[in-house]
Amino acid sequence: MNYNDELKKILLDNGIDLFGVADLSSFKNDFVQNLLKKGLNRGIVIGYRLSKAILDEIEDHPTPEYYHHYRQVNMLLDQVGLKLTSFIQRKGFQSFPIPASQIVDWEKQKGILSHKHLGVLAGLGFIGRNNLLVNLDYGAQFRITSILTDIPLETNKPISLDCGECTRCINVCPANAISLKREEFNHIACFEKLKEFVKKKYTGQYICGICVKVCDGSNFR
C-alpha cells in the first residue's frame, strides 16, 4: 500500500506546502538513535509557507504581526502533526510527533532534534549561509516540523545545491552573524541580537525574520 499518497492528501487538505520523508538510519542524534532501536526509521517533514505580505513589513527588526504569524504557523504544524499521528496509529504503526518550535538550548539554537537537518535528508532543501533550511521554491520563507514513525514510506534523497553567489542574507543581517562560509555562522552574535529584540519589546520570543525576508528562492528561478 502506498501510504505516501494518503499522507499527501491529508497534508493538502490542511494547507501544508512541503512534504518529504527521510531515512533516519544516518541521522546522528542520540534521541533519534534511541527511537531507531524501537523501529521508528522514517522521518516525515512537513512545511508551511510563511506569508510574504507579513515578511515584507519587516525592516530592521521583527514586527508584532510576524511574531503572531510565527506562533500561529508553529501551532498549525503541531496540529497537523497530531493528525498524521492519529492516521498512522489507526493504521497500526507508531508515530512520534516533534514540536515545531521547542528549543532546549537557545544560545546554540537547538531543539531535541534538528528539523532542518532532517529536512535536508528528506530532500526539502539545503542548509544555507543563514543557518536555515533553504528550499528551491520558497527559499527560507517557511516553517517545518517532523514526525518520526515506522509506517513504510518511500523516502526522498538530499539535493546537491548551495547558496551559490547569493549574499542577500549577509547584506541585511543586523548581527553580522552570516559569512560566506556556512560553517562560520555566528550563533552567539545571532542570539545576542535576538535578546536585544526581546528587550526592546519588538517580540516576546527569540525570533528575527530579517534574513528570512530576503531569502525567497528567486535566485533558483
C-alpha positions in Angstrom: 0.0 0.0 0.0 1.3 3.5 -0.9 0.9 5.5 2.4 2.8 8.4 0.9 -0.2 9.3 -1.3 -2.6 9.1 1.7 -0.4 11.3 3.8 -0.1 13.8 0.9 -3.9 14.1 0.7 -4.2 14.8 4.5 -1.5 17.5 4.2 -3.0 19.1 1.1 -6.4 19.3 2.9 -4.7 21.1 5.8 -2.8 23.7 3.8 0.6 22.2 4.1 3.1 23.2 1.3 6.1 20.9 1.8 6.3 17.2 2.4 9.3 14.9 2.5 10.4 11.6 4.0 13.8 10.9 5.4 15.6 7.7 6.1 16.7 8.1 9.7 19.4 5.5 9.6 22.2 8.1 9.0 20.7 10.8 11.3 23.3 11.4 14.0 21.3 12.3 17.1 21.1 10.3 20.4 17.3 10.9 20.7 16.7 9.6 17.2 19.1 6.7 17.6 17.1 5.6 20.6 13.9 5.6 18.6 15.6 3.7 15.8 16.0 0.8 18.2 12.2 0.8 18.5 11.8 0.6 14.8 11.0 4.2 14.0 13.1 4.6 10.9 11.3 7.2 8.9 11.2 10.9 9.5 8.2 12.8 7.9 9.0 16.5 7.5 6.2 18.9 6.7 6.3 22.7 6.0 4.0 25.7 5.8 4.9 28.7 3.6 5.1 32.0 5.6 3.0 35.0 4.4 5.1 37.1 2.1 3.0 40.1 2.9 3.9 39.8 6.6 7.5 39.3 5.8 7.6 42.3 3.6 6.7 44.5 6.6 9.9 43.6 8.4 12.7 46.2 8.1 15.4 46.3 10.7 13.6 44.3 13.4 10.7 41.7 13.7 7.2 43.1 13.8 4.3 42.1 16.2 2.5 40.7 13.1 5.4 38.5 12.3 5.6 37.3 15.9 1.9 36.4 15.9 2.2 34.7 12.5 5.3 32.7 13.5 3.5 31.4 16.6 0.3 30.5 14.7 2.2 28.7 11.9 4.0 26.6 14.6 0.7 25.8 16.2 -0.8 24.7 12.8 2.2 22.5 12.1 1.8 20.9 15.5 -1.9 20.3 14.9 -1.3 18.7 11.5 1.5 16.6 13.1 -1.1 15.3 15.5 -3.5 14.5 12.7 -0.8 12.5 10.9 0.0 10.7 14.2 -3.7 9.7 14.5 -3.8 8.4 11.0 -0.6 6.5 11.4 -1.7 4.9 14.7 -5.0 3.9 13.2 -3.1 2.0 10.5 -1.3 0.1 13.3 2.0 1.9 13.3 4.0 4.1 15.7 4.2 7.8 15.5 6.3 10.3 17.5 5.4 14.0 16.6 8.1 16.5 17.4 7.1 20.1 18.4 7.7 22.6 15.6 9.5 25.1 17.9 10.8 23.5 21.1 14.3 24.9 21.9 16.3 23.3 24.6 19.5 25.4 24.0 18.8 28.9 22.9 22.4 30.0 22.6 23.1 27.2 20.1 19.5 27.4 18.8 19.0 23.7 19.2 15.9 21.5 20.0 15.8 17.8 20.8 16.5 17.3 17.1 17.2 19.5 14.1 14.1 19.8 11.9 16.2 21.5 9.3 18.8 18.7 9.1 16.0 16.2 8.9 14.6 18.4 6.1 17.9 18.0 4.2 17.6 14.2 4.4 14.0 14.5 3.3 15.1 16.3 0.1 13.4 19.6 1.0 16.4 21.8 0.7 19.9 22.5 2.0 21.4 24.5 4.9 22.1 28.0 3.7 24.6 30.6 4.8 21.8 32.0 7.1 21.9 28.7 9.0 18.3 27.9 7.8 16.8 25.2 5.6 16.6 26.7 2.1 14.1 25.3 -0.3 14.3 25.8 -4.1 10.7 27.2 -4.3 10.3 29.1 -1.1 13.9 29.9 0.0 13.8 30.1 3.8 10.3 31.5 4.0 8.6 28.6 5.6 8.4 26.7 8.9 8.7 22.9 9.4 8.1 20.2 11.9 8.8 16.4 12.0 7.1 13.2 12.8 9.1 10.0 13.4 7.4 6.8 12.5 7.7 3.2 11.4 5.0 3.3 8.8 6.5 2.1 5.5 7.1 5.2 3.3 9.1 5.9 0.2 12.0 8.1 1.2 13.4 11.2 -0.6 17.1 11.9 -1.3 19.1 15.1 -0.3 19.7 17.6 -3.1 23.2 18.7 -4.0 22.9 22.5 -4.1 24.0 25.5 -2.1 23.5 29.3 -2.0 25.8 29.9 -4.9 26.6 33.5 -5.4 23.6 34.8 -3.4 24.7 37.0 -0.4 21.4 38.8 0.3 21.3 37.4 3.9 24.8 38.6 4.6 24.0 42.1 3.4 21.0 42.5 5.7 21.9 40.6 8.9 21.8 43.1 11.8 24.1 41.0 13.9 26.7 40.4 11.2 26.4 36.7 12.1 26.4 35.4 8.5 29.5 34.7 6.5 30.3 33.4 3.0 31.3 30.1 4.6 28.2 28.4 6.0 30.2 26.8 8.8 31.2 30.2 10.1 27.7 31.3 11.1 28.0 33.1 14.4 25.3 31.6 16.7 26.3 33.8 19.7 26.0 37.1 17.7 22.7 36.0 16.3 21.4 35.1 19.8 22.5 38.4 21.3 20.6 40.3 18.6 17.5 38.2 19.3 17.8 39.1 23.0 18.0 42.7 22.1 14.8 42.5 20.0 13.0 41.0 23.0 14.3 43.7 25.4 13.0 46.3 23.1 9.6 44.6 23.1 9.5 44.1 19.3 8.6 40.5 20.1 8.0 38.1 23.0 10.2 35.4 21.6 13.7 35.0 20.2 12.9 35.5 16.6 14.1 37.9 13.9 12.9 37.3 10.3 15.2 39.7 8.5 17.3 37.1 6.6 14.1 35.1 6.0 12.5 38.1 4.3 15.3 38.3 1.7 15.7 34.5 1.2 12.7 33.9 -1.1 14.2 31.3 -3.5 14.1 33.7 -6.5 17.8 33.1 -7.2 16.9 29.5 -8.2 14.3 30.6 -10.7 
